[in-house]
């Protein structure tokens, strides 16, 4: 088994996808690859406390 296949199997197991890995391995591999691409698509902020969106406020009743 290649290194990437082993890594994918470990990730699938950690995510609780044992049955999906056994029955739909190609789909799980595609999902793992997509998640890896998305993970690198966003730059991390320099300040770890920074929020990715401005603060939101819940609407008040009657307004």
N, C-alpha and C positions, 0 to 999 in steps of 0.2 A: 504494500500500500504506500502511495507517495506521501510526502510530508503534508501537502495541502489537503489530501483526502483524509489523512489522520486528523489534521486540525479541524476540518469540517465535521468529522464524526464526533470529535470531542465537543465542539460547539453545539451540535444538534443534541447530543446527550445532555449537556448542561441546560439547554433550553426546554428539555422535556419532549423532544421530538424523536424519540426512539422509533416509534411505529412509522412516522412519516419518513424518517431516514431509511427504514427498511423497505417501505413500499413506494416511495416517491423520491428517491435520492437525487435525481437531476433537479427537481423543483426546489428541494432544500438547498442544494448547492447554489442554484441561481439566487435564492433569497439571501444566502450568506454573502455572495458576491455583491449583490445590490446594497446590502447593509454596509459592507466595507467601503463601497464607493461613496455612499452618503456620509459615512463617518469622516472621510477626508475632504468632503465638499465644503465644510464650514470651518472658518478660521476660529480658533479659540480666542476669547478675549484675554487681554493682558491681565485684567483684574478678575480673579476667580469669583468675586461676589457680583460681578456685572450680570445683569439680566439680559437675555436675548431680545426681549420686547419691553416696551415701556410698561410701567405698572398699570394694572387694570383696576377699575372700581366697579363693584356690582351695582346695578341700577337700584335706586331707592323706590320703595313702594309708593304708589300714587304719583309718580312722575313719568 
